[in-house]
Amino acid sequence: MPNTEFGFLATMIGGMPHTDAEAACSDVTCHLKEIPCWPQLPKRSHLENMYTQFSEGFPGVAFRNGDIYIDRSQDLDKPLEALYAAYLENNIDKYPVSPDYAAGLEHFRKLENLAPQAIKGQITGPISWGLTVTDESRRAILYDDTLADAAAKLLKLKASWQEKALSKISKNTIIFIDEPYMVAFGSAYVSLSRETVTTLVEEVLAGISGLKGIHCCGNTDWSVLLGTTTDIISFDAYNYAQSLSLYPAEVKKFLEKKGAIAWGIVPNDEPSLAKETMSSLKDRLEEAMAPFTRNGIPFRQLLKQGLVTPSCGLSTLSSREASTQALKLLNELSEAIRKRYI
């Protein structure tokens, strides 16, 4: 696949409502033939919650009622030394994502007879991980410089490990960093500098040698993420269509550097899903793109350097049937746009 000219192919964010990995992978490969994505299954096990899923091997990790936290009463020095040694040696095999934590990835890796244009994976970003995971006194580890740095380094190793695993299916890999907590950046609740965010995110991006993306499913200061070395910006175009259009100069510059935008236009909640059709979503998408074209970004460029996805993960849906409906709409929309414009 040349650069990021996806031509509005479809892929997804990661989460699915299934508890069975085989069924989830079957639905993915049925509906997302060009860019399939391994499914995250948080309803299968608390270990697949997006904040626990990539925590294996982190110093002091403990669980209370299924919730992850860092137990400082443990000796953190030795595991921190081991993590930094692996980081310096780029020993990615020391920190894999094991089957108990990602049954969908394990099953996905064993699939045969796939011939995709590219393959997508995902990892929780260091900002969201560091703000969600706390110590026993409920202080987010992001506010501990040592643990925040260690988290970014662990996530970098796990991103590299995942990319290597997926590259056996396709040499064209895409790894998204999921950063839902970037919606809190700049608010009174989160005191984080732009430099801290950029440094931690870039640490993880540096572990990805193929195409890399950042997904945020709400309003954020997009200038921060557009200014990173990411190749793809993924946003919720269904609920927050205006958020990205507030940064026309940055978006223009990003696209000129051959960046791509993933338009999350298929809703991931059942009431919205029930009322939408391919045609209504197409209208909504064109409406979401209008502010960009008014600012001098050609419509065809947005499509050429574009992907289409659900607004966020589909694990919020109650059933396999609902997620199948979302993927069907996604596919139909991608095909209709590609047929008409590309």
The 8 nearest C-alpha neighbors of each residue, nearest first, counted from 0:
[[1, 2, 116, 171, 3, 117, 4, 5],
 [2, 0, 3, 4, 5, 171, 257, 116],
 [3, 1, 4, 0, 257, 5, 258, 210],
 [2, 4, 5, 259, 304, 1, 257, 258],
 [5, 3, 304, 303, 6, 2, 1, 305],
 [4, 6, 7, 3, 8, 304, 305, 303],
 [7, 5, 303, 4, 302, 8, 305, 304],
 [8, 6, 306, 305, 302, 5, 307, 333],
 [7, 9, 306, 6, 5, 333, 307, 10],
 [10, 8, 307, 306, 308, 333, 330, 7],
 [9, 11, 308, 34, 31, 35, 307, 36],
 [12, 10, 308, 13, 309, 36, 9, 312],
 [11, 13, 312, 311, 14, 309, 308, 10],
 [14, 12, 38, 39, 312, 11, 37, 36],
 [13, 15, 312, 39, 314, 313, 38, 40],
 [14, 16, 314, 313, 17, 40, 39, 38],
 [17, 15, 314, 316, 318, 319, 313, 317],
 [18, 16, 19, 15, 23, 319, 40, 42],
 [17, 19, 43, 42, 40, 20, 16, 41],
 [18, 20, 17, 22, 21, 23, 43, 40],
 [21, 19, 103, 23, 22, 102, 24, 106],
 [20, 22, 24, 23, 19, 25, 106, 103],
 [21, 23, 25, 20, 19, 24, 26, 17],
 [24, 22, 20, 26, 25, 21, 17, 27],
 [25, 23, 27, 21, 26, 22, 20, 107],
 [24, 26, 22, 23, 28, 27, 29, 21],
 [27, 25, 29, 23, 24, 28, 30, 22],
 [28, 26, 24, 29, 30, 25, 31, 35],
 [27, 29, 31, 25, 32, 30, 26, 35],
 [30, 28, 26, 27, 31, 25, 32, 24],
 [29, 31, 27, 28, 32, 326, 26, 330],
 [32, 30, 35, 28, 27, 34, 33, 29],
 [31, 33, 28, 34, 35, 115, 30, 29],
 [34, 32, 115, 116, 31, 35, 117, 8],
 [35, 33, 117, 118, 10, 31, 32, 115],
 [36, 34, 31, 118, 32, 28, 27, 10],
 [37, 35, 119, 120, 118, 38, 11, 34],
 [36, 38, 104, 107, 103, 120, 13, 39],
 [39, 37, 103, 13, 14, 15, 40, 36],
 [38, 40, 14, 13, 103, 15, 41, 101],
 [39, 41, 43, 42, 15, 47, 14, 17],
 [42, 40, 47, 48, 43, 44, 45, 39],
 [43, 41, 40, 44, 18, 16, 17, 45],
 [44, 42, 18, 41, 40, 47, 45, 17],
 [45, 43, 46, 47, 42, 41, 40, 48],
 [44, 46, 47, 48, 65, 41, 43, 42],
 [45, 47, 100, 44, 51, 52, 48, 99],
 [48, 46, 41, 52, 100, 45, 44, 40],
 [47, 49, 41, 51, 45, 50, 46, 52],
 [50, 48, 52, 51, 47, 123, 53, 41],
 [51, 49, 48, 52, 128, 53, 123, 54],
 [52, 50, 54, 48, 46, 49, 53, 47],
 [51, 53, 47, 100, 49, 46, 50, 54],
 [52, 54, 51, 55, 96, 50, 154, 157],
 [55, 53, 51, 57, 52, 56, 50, 60],
 [56, 54, 57, 53, 52, 96, 94, 51],
 [55, 57, 54, 58, 94, 60, 78, 153],
 [56, 58, 54, 55, 60, 59, 153, 150],
 [59, 57, 78, 75, 60, 79, 56, 69],
 [60, 58, 69, 70, 73, 75, 61, 71],
 [59, 61, 69, 58, 57, 68, 70, 67],
 [62, 60, 68, 67, 69, 70, 59, 63],
 [63, 61, 67, 66, 65, 68, 64, 60],
 [62, 64, 66, 65, 67, 61, 68, 135],
 [65, 63, 66, 62, 67, 45, 61, 68],
 [64, 66, 63, 62, 45, 67, 46, 44],
 [67, 65, 63, 62, 64, 68, 45, 51],
 [66, 68, 62, 61, 51, 132, 63, 65],
 [69, 67, 133, 134, 61, 132, 60, 62],
 [70, 68, 134, 60, 59, 61, 71, 133],
 [69, 71, 59, 72, 73, 135, 134, 61],
 [70, 72, 73, 69, 59, 134, 75, 74],
 [71, 73, 70, 74, 59, 75, 69, 135],
 [74, 72, 71, 59, 75, 70, 58, 69],
 [73, 75, 76, 72, 77, 71, 59, 78],
 [76, 74, 58, 78, 77, 73, 79, 59],
 [77, 75, 79, 78, 74, 80, 58, 81],
 [76, 78, 80, 79, 75, 81, 74, 58],
 [77, 79, 81, 58, 80, 75, 76, 82],
 [80, 78, 82, 76, 77, 81, 75, 58],
 [79, 81, 77, 83, 78, 82, 84, 76],
 [82, 80, 78, 84, 79, 83, 85, 77],
 [81, 83, 79, 85, 84, 80, 78, 86],
 [84, 82, 86, 80, 85, 81, 87, 79],
 [83, 85, 81, 87, 86, 82, 80, 88],
 [86, 84, 90, 88, 82, 83, 87, 89],
 [85, 87, 89, 83, 84, 88, 82, 90],
 [88, 86, 84, 89, 85, 83, 90, 82],
 [87, 89, 85, 90, 86, 84, 83, 91],
 [90, 88, 86, 87, 91, 85, 156, 84],
 [91, 89, 85, 88, 92, 93, 86, 156],
 [92, 90, 156, 160, 93, 89, 94, 159],
 [91, 93, 94, 90, 95, 160, 156, 157],
 [92, 94, 91, 90, 95, 85, 156, 82],
 [95, 93, 92, 91, 157, 56, 156, 96],
 [96, 94, 92, 97, 157, 160, 93, 91],
 [97, 95, 100, 53, 157, 101, 94, 98],
 [96, 98, 100, 99, 95, 101, 105, 102],
 [99, 97, 102, 101, 100, 105, 96, 104],
 [100, 98, 97, 101, 102, 46, 47, 44],
 [99, 101, 46, 52, 47, 98, 97, 102],
 [102, 100, 98, 104, 103, 99, 47, 97],
 [103, 101, 98, 105, 104, 20, 99, 106],
 [102, 104, 20, 38, 106, 101, 105, 107],
 [103, 105, 107, 37, 101, 102, 106, 108],
 [104, 106, 102, 108, 103, 98, 107, 101],
 [107, 105, 103, 109, 108, 104, 102, 20],
 [106, 108, 104, 110, 109, 105, 103, 37],
 [109, 107, 105, 106, 110, 104, 165, 164],
 [110, 108, 106, 107, 111, 105, 104, 168],
 [111, 109, 107, 108, 106, 112, 113, 168],
 [110, 112, 113, 109, 168, 108, 114, 107],
 [113, 111, 114, 110, 168, 115, 109, 28],
 [112, 114, 111, 115, 110, 168, 32, 28],
 [113, 115, 112, 116, 169, 33, 32, 168],
 [116, 114, 33, 117, 34, 32, 113, 118],
 [115, 117, 33, 34, 0, 114, 171, 118],
 [118, 116, 171, 34, 115, 172, 169, 33],
 [117, 119, 172, 34, 35, 173, 36, 169],
 [120, 118, 36, 173, 174, 172, 35, 34],
 [119, 121, 174, 36, 37, 173, 175, 118],
 [122, 120, 175, 174, 176, 177, 13, 119],
 [121, 123, 176, 177, 124, 175, 158, 120],
 [124, 122, 177, 176, 49, 128, 178, 125],
 [123, 125, 176, 178, 177, 126, 127, 128],
 [124, 126, 128, 151, 127, 129, 199, 200],
 [127, 125, 129, 128, 124, 130, 178, 180],
 [128, 126, 180, 130, 178, 129, 125, 124],
 [129, 127, 125, 131, 126, 130, 50, 132],
 [128, 130, 141, 126, 140, 127, 132, 131],
 [129, 131, 139, 127, 128, 141, 132, 126],
 [132, 130, 128, 129, 127, 133, 139, 50],
 [131, 133, 129, 68, 139, 130, 128, 140],
 [134, 132, 139, 137, 138, 68, 140, 69],
 [133, 135, 69, 137, 68, 136, 138, 70],
 [136, 134, 137, 70, 69, 68, 133, 71],
 [135, 137, 134, 138, 133, 139, 70, 68],
 [138, 136, 133, 134, 135, 139, 68, 132],
 [137, 139, 133, 134, 136, 140, 135, 142],
 [140, 138, 133, 130, 141, 132, 142, 129],
 [139, 141, 143, 142, 133, 129, 146, 147],
 [140, 142, 129, 147, 139, 143, 130, 144],
 [143, 141, 140, 139, 144, 147, 138, 129],
 [142, 144, 140, 141, 146, 145, 147, 139],
 [145, 143, 147, 146, 148, 142, 141, 140],
 [146, 144, 148, 147, 143, 149, 150, 140],
 [145, 147, 149, 148, 143, 144, 140, 150],
 [148, 146, 141, 150, 144, 149, 145, 143],
 [147, 149, 151, 145, 146, 150, 144, 152],
 [148, 150, 146, 152, 147, 151, 153, 145],
 [151, 149, 147, 153, 152, 148, 146, 154],
 [150, 152, 154, 148, 125, 149, 153, 199],
 [151, 153, 155, 149, 150, 154, 148, 156],
 [154, 152, 150, 156, 155, 151, 149, 157],
 [155, 153, 157, 151, 156, 152, 158, 203],
 [154, 156, 203, 206, 152, 158, 153, 157],
 [157, 155, 91, 159, 153, 154, 158, 160],
 [156, 158, 160, 154, 159, 155, 95, 161],
 [159, 157, 155, 161, 160, 156, 154, 162],
 [160, 158, 162, 156, 206, 157, 161, 207],
 [161, 159, 157, 163, 91, 158, 162, 95],
 [162, 160, 164, 158, 163, 159, 157, 165],
 [163, 161, 159, 165, 164, 160, 166, 158],
 [162, 164, 166, 160, 161, 165, 159, 167],
 [165, 163, 161, 162, 166, 167, 160, 108],
 [166, 164, 162, 167, 168, 163, 161, 169],
 [167, 165, 170, 169, 163, 168, 164, 162],
 [166, 168, 165, 169, 164, 170, 163, 108],
 [169, 167, 166, 165, 170, 108, 113, 118],
 [170, 168, 166, 171, 167, 117, 118, 172],
 [169, 171, 166, 172, 167, 168, 117, 165],
 [172, 170, 117, 169, 118, 209, 173, 166],
 [171, 173, 118, 209, 117, 119, 170, 210],
 [172, 174, 119, 210, 211, 118, 209, 120],
 [175, 173, 120, 211, 121, 119, 212, 210],
 [176, 174, 212, 121, 213, 211, 177, 122],
 [175, 177, 213, 124, 122, 123, 121, 212],
 [178, 176, 123, 214, 124, 213, 122, 175],
 [177, 179, 215, 124, 127, 180, 181, 214],
 [180, 178, 215, 181, 216, 177, 127, 182],
 [181, 179, 127, 182, 178, 183, 126, 184],
 [180, 182, 184, 183, 179, 178, 219, 215],
 [181, 183, 219, 180, 218, 184, 217, 179],
 [184, 182, 181, 186, 180, 189, 185, 188],
 [185, 183, 181, 186, 182, 189, 219, 191],
 [184, 186, 183, 189, 187, 190, 191, 220],
 [187, 185, 188, 183, 184, 189, 190, 182],
 [186, 188, 189, 185, 190, 183, 184, 191],
 [189, 187, 186, 190, 183, 185, 184, 191],
 [190, 188, 186, 187, 191, 184, 183, 185],
 [191, 189, 188, 192, 187, 185, 186, 184],
 [192, 190, 189, 195, 193, 184, 196, 185],
 [191, 193, 195, 194, 196, 190, 185, 184],
 [192, 194, 196, 195, 197, 191, 223, 198],
 [193, 195, 197, 192, 196, 198, 191, 199],
 [196, 194, 198, 192, 197, 193, 199, 191],
 [197, 195, 193, 199, 194, 198, 200, 192],
 [196, 198, 194, 200, 195, 199, 201, 193],
 [197, 199, 195, 201, 196, 200, 194, 202],
 [200, 198, 202, 196, 201, 197, 151, 195],
 [199, 201, 197, 202, 203, 198, 196, 204],
 [202, 200, 204, 198, 203, 199, 197, 205],
 [201, 203, 199, 205, 200, 204, 151, 198],
 [202, 204, 155, 205, 201, 200, 206, 151],
 [205, 203, 201, 206, 207, 202, 200, 211],
 [206, 204, 203, 202, 207, 201, 155, 208],
 [205, 207, 155, 159, 204, 203, 158, 208],
 [208, 206, 204, 205, 209, 159, 158, 211],
 [207, 209, 206, 210, 205, 211, 159, 162],
 [210, 208, 172, 207, 173, 211, 171, 174],
 [211, 209, 173, 230, 172, 174, 208, 212],
 [212, 210, 174, 230, 229, 173, 175, 231],
 [211, 213, 231, 175, 229, 230, 232, 176],
 [214, 212, 176, 232, 175, 233, 177, 231],
 [213, 215, 233, 177, 178, 234, 176, 232],
 [216, 214, 179, 178, 234, 217, 177, 233],
 [215, 217, 235, 234, 179, 311, 214, 310],
 [218, 216, 182, 215, 239, 235, 219, 234],
 [219, 217, 182, 242, 239, 220, 216, 215],
 [218, 220, 182, 221, 181, 217, 184, 183],
 [219, 221, 222, 223, 218, 184, 224, 185],
 [222, 220, 224, 223, 219, 225, 243, 246],
 [221, 223, 225, 220, 224, 226, 249, 246],
 [224, 222, 221, 226, 225, 220, 227, 193],
 [223, 225, 226, 221, 227, 222, 213, 220],
 [226, 224, 222, 227, 223, 221, 253, 249],
 [225, 227, 224, 223, 222, 228, 249, 253],
 [228, 226, 224, 229, 225, 197, 201, 223],
 [227, 229, 230, 226, 201, 204, 225, 211],
 [228, 230, 212, 211, 227, 231, 213, 204],
 [229, 231, 258, 211, 212, 210, 259, 228],
 [232, 230, 212, 259, 260, 229, 258, 211],
 [231, 233, 260, 213, 212, 261, 214, 259],
 [234, 232, 214, 261, 260, 213, 262, 231],
 [233, 235, 216, 215, 263, 236, 214, 262],
 [236, 234, 310, 263, 216, 237, 239, 238],
 [235, 237, 240, 263, 264, 239, 262, 238],
 [236, 238, 264, 235, 239, 240, 310, 266],
 [239, 237, 236, 235, 240, 310, 217, 266],
 [240, 238, 236, 241, 242, 235, 237, 217],
 [239, 241, 236, 287, 242, 237, 238, 235],
 [240, 242, 244, 239, 243, 245, 287, 236],
 [243, 241, 239, 218, 244, 240, 245, 219],
 [242, 244, 245, 241, 246, 221, 240, 234],
 [243, 245, 241, 246, 242, 247, 291, 290],
 [244, 246, 243, 242, 247, 241, 221, 290],
 [245, 247, 244, 249, 248, 243, 250, 222],
 [248, 246, 250, 249, 244, 251, 245, 294],
 [249, 247, 251, 250, 246, 252, 294, 253],
 [248, 250, 252, 251, 246, 247, 253, 222],
 [251, 249, 253, 247, 252, 248, 246, 254],
 [250, 252, 248, 254, 253, 249, 247, 255],
 [251, 253, 255, 249, 250, 254, 248, 256],
 [254, 252, 250, 256, 258, 251, 255, 249],
 [255, 253, 258, 257, 251, 256, 252, 250],
 [254, 256, 252, 257, 253, 251, 258, 250],
 [255, 257, 253, 254, 258, 252, 251, 230],
 [258, 256, 254, 255, 3, 259, 253, 2],
 [257, 259, 254, 230, 253, 256, 231, 3],
 [260, 258, 304, 231, 305, 3, 230, 254],
 [259, 261, 305, 232, 231, 233, 262, 306],
 [262, 260, 306, 233, 307, 305, 232, 263],
 [261, 263, 307, 236, 264, 308, 234, 306],
 [264, 310, 262, 308, 235, 309, 236, 234],
 [263, 265, 237, 236, 310, 262, 309, 266],
 [264, 266, 309, 310, 263, 329, 308, 325],
 [267, 265, 310, 268, 272, 309, 271, 264],
 [266, 268, 313, 310, 311, 309, 316, 269],
 [269, 267, 266, 271, 270, 272, 316, 315],
 [268, 270, 272, 271, 273, 316, 267, 321],
 [271, 269, 273, 272, 268, 274, 266, 267],
 [272, 270, 273, 269, 274, 268, 266, 275],
 [271, 273, 269, 275, 270, 274, 266, 268],
 [274, 272, 270, 271, 275, 269, 276, 268],
 [273, 275, 271, 272, 270, 276, 269, 279],
 [276, 274, 272, 273, 279, 271, 280, 277],
 [277, 275, 279, 278, 280, 274, 328, 272],
 [276, 278, 280, 332, 279, 328, 281, 331],
 [277, 279, 281, 276, 280, 282, 332, 275],
 [280, 278, 282, 276, 281, 277, 275, 283],
 [279, 281, 283, 277, 282, 278, 284, 276],
 [280, 282, 278, 284, 279, 283, 277, 285],
 [283, 281, 279, 285, 280, 284, 286, 278],
 [282, 284, 280, 286, 281, 285, 287, 279],
 [283, 285, 287, 281, 286, 282, 280, 288],
 [286, 284, 288, 282, 287, 283, 289, 281],
 [285, 287, 283, 289, 284, 288, 282, 290],
 [288, 286, 284, 240, 285, 289, 283, 236],
 [287, 289, 285, 286, 291, 290, 284, 292],
 [288, 290, 292, 286, 291, 287, 293, 285],
 [291, 289, 293, 292, 288, 244, 294, 287],
 [292, 290, 294, 293, 289, 288, 296, 244],
 [291, 293, 296, 295, 289, 294, 297, 290],
 [294, 292, 290, 291, 295, 289, 296, 297],
 [295, 293, 291, 292, 296, 290, 247, 248],
 [294, 296, 292, 293, 297, 291, 251, 247],
 [295, 297, 292, 291, 294, 298, 251, 300],
 [296, 298, 300, 299, 292, 295, 301, 291],
 [299, 297, 301, 300, 292, 296, 302, 288],
 [300, 298, 302, 301, 297, 303, 340, 341],
 [299, 301, 303, 297, 302, 298, 304, 296],
 [302, 300, 298, 299, 304, 305, 303, 297],
 [303, 301, 305, 299, 300, 7, 304, 6],
 [302, 304, 6, 300, 4, 305, 301, 299],
 [305, 303, 4, 259, 301, 302, 5, 300],
 [304, 306, 302, 7, 260, 259, 303, 261],
 [305, 307, 7, 261, 8, 9, 262, 5],
 [306, 308, 262, 9, 261, 7, 263, 8],
 [309, 307, 263, 11, 10, 9, 262, 310],
 [308, 310, 265, 263, 311, 264, 266, 11],
 [263, 309, 311, 235, 266, 264, 265, 267],
 [312, 310, 309, 12, 216, 267, 313, 235],
 [313, 311, 14, 12, 13, 314, 15, 267],
 [312, 314, 15, 14, 315, 267, 316, 322],
 [313, 315, 15, 16, 14, 316, 312, 41],
 [316, 314, 313, 317, 16, 267, 268, 312],
 [317, 315, 314, 313, 318, 16, 268, 321],
 [318, 316, 16, 315, 321, 319, 314, 269],
 [319, 317, 320, 321, 316, 16, 322, 17],
 [318, 320, 322, 321, 17, 323, 16, 317],
 [321, 319, 323, 318, 322, 324, 317, 325],
 [322, 320, 324, 318, 323, 319, 316, 325],
 [321, 323, 325, 319, 324, 320, 326, 313],
 [324, 322, 320, 326, 321, 325, 327, 319],
 [323, 325, 321, 327, 322, 326, 328, 320],
 [326, 324, 322, 328, 323, 327, 329, 321],
 [325, 327, 329, 323, 328, 324, 330, 30],
 [328, 326, 324, 330, 329, 325, 323, 331],
 [329, 327, 331, 325, 330, 326, 277, 332],
 [330, 328, 326, 332, 327, 331, 325, 333],
 [329, 331, 327, 333, 332, 328, 326, 334],
 [332, 330, 328, 334, 333, 329, 335, 327],
 [331, 333, 335, 329, 330, 334, 277, 328],
 [332, 334, 330, 336, 331, 335, 8, 9],
 [333, 335, 337, 331, 332, 336, 338, 330],
 [334, 336, 332, 338, 337, 333, 331, 339],
 [337, 335, 339, 333, 338, 334, 340, 332],
 [338, 336, 341, 334, 340, 339, 335, 333],
 [339, 337, 335, 336, 334, 340, 341, 333],
 [338, 340, 336, 337, 335, 341, 334, 333],
 [341, 339, 337, 336, 338, 299, 302, 335],
 [340, 337, 338, 339, 6, 336, 303, 299]]
